[in-house]
Amino acid sequence: MSAAKTLKIGLPKGSLQESTLKLFRKAGYHISVSSRSYYPVFDDVEIEAMLIRAQEMAGYVEKGILDCGLTGKDWILEQNSDILEIAELNYAKEGLKPVKWVFAVPNESPVKKLRDLNGKRISTELVGYTKRYLKQKGIKADVEFSWGATEVKPPYLADAIVELTETGTSLRANNLRIVDVMLESSTRFISNKKSWKDGWKRQKMENVVLLLRGALAAEEKVGLKMNVPDEKLKLVLKTLPAMHSPTISQLTVEGWYDIDVVIDEKTVRELIPRLKRAGATGIVEYQLNKVIP
């Protein structure tokens, strides 16, 4: 039986699906997904979810079929949807950085700059935004929709492509080089305007966003615990880069302290040896699920 109040949320199917489900699970939501179903089941009875392609998400949210959803900024712009962007969530298929839509041509192409694409054939999935971008730049080109495998279109089926890239690996593998970056895009949590005016739904969405942001923040952080003798305390504290002041607790053994701190994971490799030399002992690194500022 459905709950009296329900928030209908769209989760992106396709390249963002696994990273999105992982993020929600880290945020504290237990989700069951059948391989043949488009309706993931949350352990929260107030949430009904549906898997929708990111390309279509903004349209369904705008129409109110979904109260909210997660999709890329690129597809919001492509559909020109009248929705509310509630939060930017910096994650993608392979990492935590924005992705880029780029103009790319074969390495041997005479095209060197964007203006050289005047009169050329361009293949892309992002047709609407690409046309608007080129018009703004005063460039006339034939922009065609690509049904996939866009990287293999040049040079025979297109002179250039506009393609999504995170690392550029696929472009290089297909003998392509970038001539212009059209758009940087990240995942956005979006809401239907009418749903956002509903007090209960708004509060529910704000709760979800808070937990998702906390889970994302924890992706790049770790916790460190260590024991420090009194005479080394100032030196160890000076060595620590902390989000805030570290937690310091006196141990039962007189003259010893326990220090607990949250730091950037990328600094741990260099930091732990420095802490050891400064006098810290019993150093323990542990993973975090959520970091809520």
Disulfide bonds with the S-S distance in Angstrom:
none
